[in-house]
């Protein structure tokens, strides 16, 4: 067990060494799980993911803006159908991380996603900031979300992407209790690795994310905020393509995070279309769900 924390009135620069080491070692990247080769002798793995937040982006903050909820509804009405059509046309499987409230609002969407051969993973209850919750509340919401997705889709989720892209002190503990195969919320590597908790191997595969490989950071805006970031779609395509090219050269994993209410617009879908065209033009690229990548990565763990 980790040692007790020092008094709360201490400043970080006053912490004893065991305190900052305890914080650093709470959740840590363990052994790299990048294989020498991917299934079928492929040299590179591609895992496309879509966070179907929809209306929950606004609901988690109190649901005051009907306009922002309509923006989320665009993800269901337009974004997901466009994405599914492209994935079907190119014969690529993907993973959709779905808040349970999204699944309850749009159950037919989730059933279609599953029927077309894709994976659905956990993404919180109402896109809450899980890292700010008590352990009791966080556990209850993760378990409730698990039960909801299982009931709607008929398949139990095996992976989680936390809605805050962060862990509370209890998140990994709860994931271990749930027996999850993988997480996809942290950023310690480009390639899969095993999560460790207080120096102990957990058996959970981390499929790392990164803001560089996320569409929302380039396109999201808030008209009430002073900062309104915006990047040209052609520039975003160039960034994503360079990230993939490096993964291909290294023989690693290219994991991309997108949002139906962000990427699903007419002037942005070409980013995904061009990127897929570029990736499929190269030999030995394995397109897989996060589940299948995690299963292959877990096979690299020592017994």
PLY file of the C-alpha trace (Angstrom):
ply
format ascii 1.0
element vertex 303
property float x
property float y
property float z
element edge 302
property int vertex1
property int vertex2
end_header
0.00 0.00 0.00
1.21 3.54 -0.72
2.31 5.65 2.26
-0.01 8.22 3.75
0.02 11.68 2.22
1.75 14.53 4.05
-0.31 17.33 5.63
-2.40 19.18 3.06
-0.97 22.56 4.03
2.42 21.67 2.54
3.37 23.19 -0.80
4.52 20.77 -3.52
8.10 22.00 -3.15
7.89 21.03 0.53
6.79 17.43 -0.14
9.11 14.68 1.04
10.48 12.49 -1.73
8.16 9.62 -0.94
5.15 11.87 -1.58
6.02 12.99 -5.09
7.21 9.51 -5.94
3.88 8.11 -4.69
1.93 10.49 -6.92
4.05 9.71 -9.96
3.88 5.94 -9.43
0.14 5.74 -8.75
-0.63 5.01 -12.43
2.37 4.45 -14.64
3.23 3.13 -18.07
4.73 -0.33 -17.78
6.07 -2.64 -20.44
5.66 -1.60 -24.08
3.32 -3.95 -25.91
4.17 -2.99 -29.47
4.62 -6.30 -31.30
7.36 -7.04 -33.77
4.62 -7.65 -36.32
0.89 -7.14 -36.32
-1.57 -9.91 -37.34
-0.97 -11.40 -40.77
2.54 -10.00 -40.85
1.28 -6.42 -41.14
3.78 -3.70 -40.26
1.39 -1.04 -38.92
-1.93 -0.98 -37.05
-4.65 1.64 -37.54
-7.36 2.11 -34.89
-9.99 4.69 -35.81
-12.24 5.86 -32.99
-15.27 8.10 -32.74
-16.45 9.62 -29.45
-20.22 9.87 -29.89
-20.74 12.55 -27.24
-23.71 14.13 -29.03
-25.99 16.07 -26.62
-23.99 15.09 -23.53
-21.39 17.79 -24.20
-24.01 20.26 -23.02
-26.01 18.05 -20.66
-23.04 17.40 -18.39
-22.83 21.12 -17.67
-26.51 21.48 -16.84
-28.10 21.37 -20.29
-28.85 25.08 -20.53
-28.14 25.69 -24.22
-30.64 24.27 -26.69
-28.36 25.46 -29.49
-25.43 23.40 -28.22
-27.66 20.37 -27.77
-28.78 20.75 -31.39
-25.10 20.75 -32.36
-24.78 17.46 -30.52
-27.85 16.11 -32.28
-26.08 16.76 -35.58
-23.72 13.96 -34.59
-26.62 11.50 -34.62
-28.59 12.85 -37.57
-25.70 13.50 -39.96
-22.29 12.69 -38.53
-22.65 9.02 -37.61
-24.53 8.05 -40.81
-21.82 9.72 -42.92
-19.09 7.99 -40.96
-20.75 4.57 -41.15
-21.27 4.94 -44.90
-17.57 5.72 -45.39
-16.45 2.85 -43.17
-18.74 0.46 -45.01
-17.50 1.65 -48.40
-13.85 1.26 -47.40
-14.44 -1.94 -45.36
-12.77 -0.56 -42.23
-13.82 -1.48 -38.67
-13.80 1.20 -35.99
-14.57 1.78 -32.32
-17.25 4.15 -31.05
-16.95 5.37 -27.45
-20.47 6.19 -26.29
-21.73 7.87 -23.11
-24.62 5.87 -21.72
-27.00 8.84 -22.00
-26.16 9.06 -25.72
-27.00 5.37 -26.05
-30.34 5.90 -24.28
-31.18 8.89 -26.50
-30.18 7.07 -29.71
-30.40 3.29 -29.16
-30.99 2.55 -32.86
-27.71 4.27 -33.70
-25.81 1.97 -31.36
-27.51 -1.12 -32.73
-26.60 -0.07 -36.26
-22.99 0.52 -35.25
-22.79 -2.99 -33.81
-24.67 -4.58 -36.72
-22.13 -3.14 -39.16
-19.25 -4.81 -37.37
-17.88 -2.04 -35.19
-17.12 -1.91 -31.47
-18.77 0.19 -28.77
-16.73 1.14 -25.72
-17.46 2.88 -22.43
-17.32 6.68 -22.30
-18.98 7.57 -19.01
-22.60 8.15 -18.11
-23.31 11.73 -19.25
-19.76 12.67 -20.34
-19.10 13.70 -16.75
-15.65 14.80 -15.62
-14.91 11.51 -13.93
-11.60 12.73 -12.52
-13.51 15.16 -10.28
-15.86 12.56 -8.78
-15.72 10.70 -5.50
-14.74 7.06 -5.79
-18.27 5.97 -4.87
-19.91 8.12 -7.56
-17.38 7.24 -10.22
-17.77 3.51 -9.61
-21.57 3.74 -9.69
-21.57 5.66 -12.98
-19.08 3.34 -14.69
-21.07 0.28 -13.63
-24.37 1.87 -14.64
-22.89 2.80 -18.02
-21.62 -0.76 -18.49
-25.06 -2.21 -17.78
-26.79 0.31 -20.07
-24.54 -0.32 -23.08
-24.77 -4.07 -22.56
-28.57 -3.95 -22.46
-28.89 -1.77 -25.56
-26.29 -3.48 -27.75
-26.42 -7.02 -26.43
-22.62 -7.02 -26.08
-20.65 -6.17 -22.95
-18.00 -3.46 -23.48
-14.38 -4.52 -22.90
-12.72 -1.11 -23.06
-13.08 2.41 -21.70
-12.18 5.91 -22.76
-12.80 8.16 -19.78
-14.88 11.22 -20.66
-12.27 13.55 -19.16
-9.29 11.81 -20.81
-7.97 11.57 -17.27
-7.98 9.29 -14.24
-9.13 10.02 -10.73
-7.18 8.27 -7.97
-9.79 5.48 -8.20
-10.25 5.04 -11.97
-7.72 2.28 -12.57
-8.88 0.48 -9.43
-12.45 0.51 -10.77
-11.35 -0.66 -14.22
-9.55 -3.59 -12.60
-12.67 -4.47 -10.61
-14.68 -4.42 -13.85
-12.20 -6.76 -15.55
-11.70 -4.49 -18.56
-9.32 -5.50 -21.31
-8.11 -2.03 -22.16
-8.23 1.69 -21.52
-7.77 4.48 -24.08
-7.44 7.71 -22.09
-3.76 8.27 -21.29
-0.74 9.54 -23.20
2.54 7.95 -22.07
3.46 6.46 -25.46
2.49 6.22 -29.11
2.07 2.45 -28.93
0.21 0.08 -26.60
1.59 -0.49 -23.12
0.55 -2.18 -19.91
-0.78 -0.05 -17.07
0.85 -0.33 -13.66
-0.67 0.77 -10.36
1.72 1.54 -7.49
4.34 -0.53 -9.31
2.05 -3.53 -9.75
1.22 -4.93 -13.18
-2.52 -4.73 -13.89
-2.92 -6.71 -17.12
-4.86 -3.77 -18.61
-3.68 -2.60 -22.03
-3.43 1.15 -22.60
-4.13 2.30 -26.17
-2.79 5.85 -25.86
-4.55 8.94 -27.16
-3.06 12.36 -27.89
-4.57 15.79 -28.50
-2.54 16.01 -31.72
-4.54 13.06 -33.04
-7.96 14.48 -32.09
-10.21 16.49 -34.40
-11.90 18.55 -31.66
-8.83 20.58 -30.68
-8.53 21.97 -34.21
-12.18 22.82 -34.87
-14.09 23.39 -31.63
-15.18 26.89 -30.76
-17.22 28.57 -28.04
-18.75 31.87 -29.00
-18.69 33.00 -25.36
-14.95 32.38 -24.97
-12.25 34.82 -25.99
-10.19 32.08 -27.65
-11.68 30.43 -30.71
-9.16 27.99 -32.14
-9.56 27.03 -35.76
-7.27 25.17 -38.12
-7.80 24.71 -41.85
-9.01 21.19 -42.74
-6.08 20.78 -45.15
-3.68 21.46 -42.30
-5.41 18.91 -40.07
-5.16 16.33 -42.86
-1.45 17.04 -43.13
-0.97 16.57 -39.36
-2.90 13.30 -39.28
-1.11 11.99 -42.37
2.30 12.78 -40.89
1.34 11.02 -37.67
0.30 7.93 -39.64
3.41 7.99 -41.84
5.62 7.99 -38.76
3.67 5.10 -37.23
4.00 3.19 -40.49
7.74 3.81 -40.62
8.18 2.68 -37.00
5.88 -0.34 -37.33
3.61 0.95 -34.57
0.04 2.01 -33.87
-1.81 4.94 -35.40
-4.81 5.73 -33.20
-7.07 8.60 -34.23
-9.88 10.15 -32.16
-12.77 11.89 -33.92
-16.23 13.15 -32.99
-19.29 12.76 -35.25
-20.44 16.32 -34.46
-16.99 17.67 -35.40
-15.59 15.62 -38.30
-19.02 14.94 -39.82
-19.35 18.21 -41.74
-19.11 18.44 -45.53
-15.88 20.40 -45.50
-14.22 18.04 -42.99
-15.20 14.52 -44.00
-12.70 14.74 -46.83
-9.95 14.67 -44.16
-10.97 11.15 -43.19
-11.62 10.11 -46.79
-8.21 11.29 -47.99
-6.46 9.81 -44.98
-8.07 6.40 -45.55
-7.16 6.56 -49.23
-3.55 7.31 -48.29
-3.37 4.51 -45.71
-5.01 1.91 -47.94
-2.57 2.71 -50.75
0.30 1.37 -48.65
0.98 -2.36 -48.15
0.66 -4.22 -44.87
-1.64 -1.88 -42.94
-3.94 -3.59 -40.44
-7.23 -1.77 -39.73
-8.78 -2.96 -36.49
-11.08 -2.11 -33.62
-9.53 -1.06 -30.33
-10.62 -4.41 -28.90
-8.67 -6.38 -31.50
-5.59 -4.18 -31.16
-5.71 -4.65 -27.38
-6.10 -8.42 -27.68
-3.06 -8.63 -29.96
-1.08 -6.32 -27.70
-2.00 -8.30 -24.59
-0.53 -11.39 -26.20
2.85 -9.65 -25.86
2.58 -9.57 -22.05
4.91 -11.93 -20.18
3.11 -14.69 -18.35
0 1
1 2
2 3
3 4
4 5
5 6
6 7
7 8
8 9
9 10
10 11
11 12
12 13
13 14
14 15
15 16
16 17
17 18
18 19
19 20
20 21
21 22
22 23
23 24
24 25
25 26
26 27
27 28
28 29
29 30
30 31
31 32
32 33
33 34
34 35
35 36
36 37
37 38
38 39
39 40
40 41
41 42
42 43
43 44
44 45
45 46
46 47
47 48
48 49
49 50
50 51
51 52
52 53
53 54
54 55
55 56
56 57
57 58
58 59
59 60
60 61
61 62
62 63
63 64
64 65
65 66
66 67
67 68
68 69
69 70
70 71
71 72
72 73
73 74
74 75
75 76
76 77
77 78
78 79
79 80
80 81
81 82
82 83
83 84
84 85
85 86
86 87
87 88
88 89
89 90
90 91
91 92
92 93
93 94
94 95
95 96
96 97
97 98
98 99
99 100
100 101
101 102
102 103
103 104
104 105
105 106
106 107
107 108
108 109
109 110
110 111
111 112
112 113
113 114
114 115
115 116
116 117
117 118
118 119
119 120
120 121
121 122
122 123
123 124
124 125
125 126
126 127
127 128
128 129
129 130
130 131
131 132
132 133
133 134
134 135
135 136
136 137
137 138
138 139
139 140
140 141
141 142
142 143
143 144
144 145
145 146
146 147
147 148
148 149
149 150
150 151
151 152
152 153
153 154
154 155
155 156
156 157
157 158
158 159
159 160
160 161
161 162
162 163
163 164
164 165
165 166
166 167
167 168
168 169
169 170
170 171
171 172
172 173
173 174
174 175
175 176
176 177
177 178
178 179
179 180
180 181
181 182
182 183
183 184
184 185
185 186
186 187
187 188
188 189
189 190
190 191
191 192
192 193
193 194
194 195
195 196
196 197
197 198
198 199
199 200
200 201
201 202
202 203
203 204
204 205
205 206
206 207
207 208
208 209
209 210
210 211
211 212
212 213
213 214
214 215
215 216
216 217
217 218
218 219
219 220
220 221
221 222
222 223
223 224
224 225
225 226
226 227
227 228
228 229
229 230
230 231
231 232
232 233
233 234
234 235
235 236
236 237
237 238
238 239
239 240
240 241
241 242
242 243
243 244
244 245
245 246
246 247
247 248
248 249
249 250
250 251
251 252
252 253
253 254
254 255
255 256
256 257
257 258
258 259
259 260
260 261
261 262
262 263
263 264
264 265
265 266
266 267
267 268
268 269
269 270
270 271
271 272
272 273
273 274
274 275
275 276
276 277
277 278
278 279
279 280
280 281
281 282
282 283
283 284
284 285
285 286
286 287
287 288
288 289
289 290
290 291
291 292
292 293
293 294
294 295
295 296
296 297
297 298
298 299
299 300
300 301
301 302
